[in-house]
Amino acid sequence: MLEEPPSIVHDVSVAAAVGRRTLPQRLCAAFTQALGAQRAALSFLPRVEQWRLLHATDEPALRGEAAQFTLGDGPSVSAALRMRPVHVRDLRGAPCHTGSPLHDGLADVRQVLALPMYVQHAPVGVICLYYTVRTEVTDAHVAEGQHAAALALDALLRWRPVHGSDECDCPVWATDTRAARWERIHQAAGYLAAREGCPVAEALSMLQAAGARDGLSLLDVSDALLQPRDALTHAVPVPREDGPVPAAPGPGACAAVP
């Protein structure tokens, strides 16, 4: 079991103070060490429809993050879009709405903790921790990790204009087929946001909730919304006035896709 309380806030503060060009690497190291994970990935969303990997501790972490953002499903995507932590205590027993590919990409992972980074109502990034051995991560660890994620984002926003480079080997999905998938999701969210008069981030959460309800991937739900002739049996939840749509809406909280 991890120590109580975790030292993650202190470790992230130290990483931010000495990181300079290596800040993403140092942040991943701080989160993995303090929260007992075996690997981590730090993703940045310059725009909602664009995914940039700032750092992954190893190749499996990169593949795990890529699998999630390629499919538009998984803890990292959920945390980023919903802007709240997602802790999957038993990944092997958790349902995968997109089928087996996500599980294949995280074959040796037992649990995942994804901590979002956001400004007001806009997702900015996510740090995802992958556990390959059983580790007892408590609610206190999650809360402290989320506090540290906010500090990490503040440091990254100061770091990026100076040290962030577009000339790197990190995946920036803006032109290839994987980006095209994410772009379709973004287009559907924009359409839904305009239709319902809500922020794009909330529309993304609504699409994901519909996918969870119907056992469909976020991409499938988006395509159904963009291609009405194939979407007659699907519905997307209507946003609530008091906050974002819940993950599992009831049957009365839906509006038919046109």
Protein Blocks (a to p, Z undefined) as FASTA:
>chain_A
ZZdddfklmmmmmmmmmnmmmmmmmmmmmmmmmnopabdcddddfbfkbccdfbdfbfkl
mmmmmmmmmnopajklmmmmnopacddfblmlpccfkbjmlmmmmmmbmbdcdddddehj
acfbdcddddfbdcdddfklmmmmmmmmmmmmmmmmmmmmmmocfbdcbdcdfkbmmlmm
mmmmmmmmmmmmmmnopafklmmmmmmmmmmmnopafklmmmmmmmmmlmmmgccddddf
kbccdfbdcfklcccdZZ
